[in-house]
Each structure stands twice: as C-alpha cells, then as structure tokens.
Amino acid sequence: MDVDDLLVVASDGGLSALLHPLVILNISDHLTRRRAEAKSHNVTAYGALFGKQAGRVVEIFNSFELLLADGIWDLDFLNTRTEAFKRIFKDQDCLGWYATGSHVTADHLALHRQLLGLNEAPFFLLLDDQAQATREQLPITIFETIVELKDDEQHIHFAPTPYKLASEEAERIGVDHIANVSASAVGGQISAVRQQMQTHASALLMLQERIDVICDFLADIDAGKVQPSPALLRNIKGICSRLPVSQDPRLRAALLMESTDTETVNLLALMTQACDAIKQLTGKMQTIHPGAGKTHFASMMM
C-alpha cells in the first residue's frame, strides 16, 4: 500500500525522545537474521520498544521482537515479554513498536491501531533499511500518536518526534567496536556516526594529554625541580574551579555503575572466549574418541 499523506502530520507538542544505541543494534540484528532466514532482502522486521516516559521526554532503552501473523499481533506474546521485562526493569514499560521500511504506509497504521488497547498513545519507530551508510543522519524516524476527532469519528495520525542519542559507557564500547568492524566491511566507507565517535575519542585523548602535562608540572613543583609560576598556578586553579563538583554521591554512584558495566562487558568477552575454547576442545575429543560420552570427557580433563 502506498503512503497516504494524511497519515503523517506535523506536531508542536514539545515531545522529545532519547534513543539508546542498543535499540538500533537490536533492530539491525533482527533485520539481518530475517534476511538470512528468508534469503531475501524483501523482508520487514517488527518489534516492541521498551523504556520510560517522564513528562514530555521519552527514553527508549531496549527492544524485543514481536510475533505477527496475517497482519495481527500476538498480544499474548507481547504481554508475556512485557511482564518479564518489567520484573527486571520495574520503572520501564512498553512504549510502542518498531518496523523497518522506507516510508509510512496504511499497513503501519492498521498495526498501530491494534496496540491502542495496551497504550493510549504508543510510539512508532521506523528504520529505513534502504538508506545509504554515508548519509549524515541516522535513517530513523520516531513518531508519536496524534488522535483527531472529526465528524464524530476518531482519526489516528503519526507525527515525527525529534530525538537524540543517549548512551552509557558499556553501550559506547559496543558501538565503537561495531563501527570499526562495519567500516572495514563496507570497503572503507565511514558513516557519520563513526566520524562523530572518532571526533569525541580524539578530543578525550587530547584532554587526557593536557591533564597529564598539568599533573607532571605540579609534581615537579612539589619535588623542587621547577620554580612555581604564579600565573600558571592561577590558571590551573581557575580550570579546577570550573570543573563540576565530584563529591555528589549520585554522580559517584553513576560512575561506579558505568565502571561496573564496563568490567562486566570485559568479563563476558573473556567468558565467551573460554566457552569457544571448551567447544573446540570438546570437538577434538569427540573426533579422537567418537564413542565416548560426557562423563568420559570429564574424567579425562580432571
């Protein structure tokens, strides 16, 4: 079905969204697996969006796949997955759904109407899977639900919502790794997202170098190797005064959480390598002893 211009309208409701990279990675992975299973690029991925809303700000943290048959959602599956998510993330809820495609169609509106019973104003995220990797902006559009009463009938429209990327340390590490892999996979083409990440990384490295110079200078003054310069010390004092206060327990808790997430990601990587090594060892043992069972392998490894 072709796009209907009446499906998408402008909105000045002041709503904004924060989109986490994990959602983009999940959708891309979902679409890639669907294409591999169907051995065709003419497929569409559908799923649910999970996050929280505070006033006019919506933050989308995660997503999961949804089951669809003959244009009808499996609402029992959606409710089961939502309850499982809410047991872990108690302050989050199902905010809407996503799909892949180049434009909004009447089919999207029909699917959207089915979710109005679960959420009176669900959000719709559309990822353009036909977009070029070198475009400046992400091929993603987030729509809010606009309900209009006309001639005693309820009309549903989509309205684009501005969004920004929001990420934590663990997500930034994963996105950086994937960006490096994707750049080599597309023949050296670098996306706008990776260019922005490289700019941030270069700025942080330069900042670290300047901080090291200041620390070395102060250490040399304490050791008596360098004569103190009042002008330079005043400048350093001014820089320190402009820094945010780091004694806030909430900030320290957030930094500790991000550090824990980073260490967890590193530990998972090591565990994955260990599992792969065990798998290879098991395969070799089965080749050498094809008739042996697990108990035999365990006794030989002890």
N, C-alpha and C positions, 0 to 999 in steps of 0.2 A: 504494500500500500504506500502511496506517495505521501510526502509530508503535507500536512494541512497547515497553512499559515496561521490559522486560528488556534492551533494547539499551543504555540509559544507566544507569550505576551511579555511586555515589559513590566517591571515591578520596582517600586521605590520604597519597599517596606523596611529597608535598612538592615535586612538579614545578611549575615556573613558566615562563611564556613571555614573551618580549619581541617585540612585533609592530610592524614599521615601517609608516608610512603608505603607502609605495609599494605594499605588498601590497593594501591596501584600495583604492587608486586603480586598480590593475590589475584587480582583480575587478569593481569598479564599471564600468570601461570595457568589460571583456569582456561583462558582462551587458547593458549599453546597446547594444553593437553587435549582439549576438544578437537582442535585441528589435527593433532596427531592421531586421535582415535578415528576420526571421520576420514582422514587422508584427503582433506579438502579445506580450502580457506573460506568456503561459503558456510560458515557456522557462526552462531551467536552464543555468547556466554551470559548467563543470568545469575544473580546472587543478591544477598541481603547486605545492608550496611549497618554497622554496629557502632554506637558512640553515645554521646550525651549532648544535651542542649541546655544552655544557661542563658535565659533571656533571648536575645536576638543573635546569639553566637552558637553555632553548631560545630561540634568537633567529632570528626569521623575517625575512629581508631582502627577498626578492623572490618572484615567482611567474610562471608562464607557463601558457598554455592547453594543454589535453590533448585528444587526439582520442578520441572514444568512439563506437562503432558497435554497436547492438543490445546494450547493456549490457556491452560488453567493451572494456577499454582497449587502445589501440595501444601496446604496450610497446616496440616498436622505436622509435617516435617519441619516447617518453619517455626511453629510453636515449640516443638521439642528442642530444636537447636537454640532458639532464643532463651528458653529456660535454662539450658546448660550453660550458655554464656553468662547469664545473669547470676548464676550461682558463684561464678568466679569473679566477674566484674559487676558488683552489686549496684554501682552508680551509673551503669550504662544500659542502653536498651536498643531495640531495633528501630532505626531511624528511617529506613526506606529500602530501596533496592537499586541495583545497577544492571546495565546491559551494555553490550558492545554494538557499535554501528556508527554510521556517518551522520545521521540526522534523525530527528524525532519523527515517529510515524503514528498513525492511528492505532496500530497494534500495541505500541507502548502505552498509550492512554487506556486501552482496554485492560492491560495488565495492571496498570496503576490503580484503576477503579476497584480491582479485587482486594487491594490492601487497605482501602479506606476504613474497613471494619476493624482493623488492628491498630491503625494510626490515622487520626483525622486529617493529618497534613504530612504524608510521607514525602521524603526527598527522593529524587531520581538522579542518578549519576550515569552519564553517557560517555563512554570511552570510544573515540574514533580510531578503530583499528586499521584504517586505510591511510592515516596521516603519515607524512614523511618524518623521518627521525631528525632531520636538520631544521625543522620549524622552531621558531623562537619560543612558543608557548606550549604547554602540555596539551595534548589532544583530549582534554577532559572538560566536560560541562556539567555543572551541578544545578538542578532545577528544584525550585520549591513549588508547592501546590497552591494554586490560586483558585478559589471557589467563587463563582459568579452566579447570582440569581437573576434570571432573565425570563420573563413571561411565565413566572411561577415554576420554572424549571432550573435545575442545578447544572451548571456548566463547569467543567474542570479544565484548567489550563496549566501549562508549565511556564515558569518564569525563571530565567537564568539568575543564579546567585553568585556574587563574587566570592572567591575562595583564595586561601593562601596555604602553602605547605607548612606543616608543623611536624617536627621530628625530635626524637630523643637520641641519646648517644648511640644506643645499640642499633637503632634504625639507620643512623648516618653511616655507621661502619658497614652495614649490609649493603646500603645503596652505593657507597663508594666502591665496594668490591664488584658489584654487578655492573656499574658504569664502566669500570676498567675492562671487564670481560666483553661488554657489548660493543665498546669502541673497536676492539680487535676483530670482533665477529662481523662488523659491517664494513670492513675494508678501510678503516681509519677515519670514518665519518664520526665527528664528535657532536653529541647533542647539546642543546642549550643548557640542560640540567647539569650535565657533566662539566661544562665550561664554568658554570656558576660555582659548582662544588670545588673545582680546581682553584678558582679565584679566592674562595674562602680559605682553602687549605694554605695557599701561598701567603695570604695575609696573616694567618695564625703563625706560620713558621717565621715570618719576618718579625712579628710581635715577640715571639719567644727569643729570637736572637737579640733584640733590643733589650729585653728584660735581663738576659744573661750578661750583657755588657754593663748594665747598671749594677747588677749584683756583684760582678767582678770589681767594678770601680769602688763600691762601698767596702768590699772585703779588703782591697788594697789599702784603703784609708785606715781601716781598723788595724791592719798589720804594720802601718807606718811606711809602706812602700811608696805612697803617693801623698802629696800635700793636699789637704782638703780645699776645695774651691767653694766659697760661699754661694756664688751664683749658680753653680751646678747643683749644689745641695738644695737650694731654694726651688729650683726647677723639679728636682726629684720629689721634694716634699709636696709641691703643687700637683704632680701627677698622682701621688698616693692619696692626696685629699680628694681627688675627683673620682677615685675608684669607689664602687658601691661597698657598703658595709657587709662584710662576710661573716659576721657573728650571728646573723639571723638563723635560729635553729631550723626554720623551714627551708632556707637555702641550703644549709648543711645537709639536711635530710634528703633534699632533692639531688644534691651532688653525690651523696652516698648511694642513693638508689641507682643513679646512672652508672656509677662506678661498678656497682654490683651487677647490673645488667651487662656491662661490657665484659666483666670477668666470666659471667655465665655463658655469653656467646663464645668466648675463647675456650671455655671448658667443653661446651658442646662440640666445637670443632675437633678438639682432641679426642673426645669420646667417639666421634664419627670415624676418625682415622683408626682408632683402636678396633672398632667394630669391623671396619673394612679389612684390617689385618687378620682378625679372627676368622672372617669369612673366607679369605684367601687360604688361610692355614687349613680350615675345615675342608675346603675343596681339594687341596693337595692330599690331605689324609684320606679322603674318600677315594681318590684316584689310586693311592697306594694300597689301601685296604677297602676294596669295594663292598665287602660283605660285613664290615664291622658296624656296630651301632654307636649311639651317642655315649653309652656307658664305657665302651671300649676306648673311644677317643679321650674321654675324661680321665680314665685311668692312665693312659699313656702320657697325658700332658702334666699329670701331677708328679 
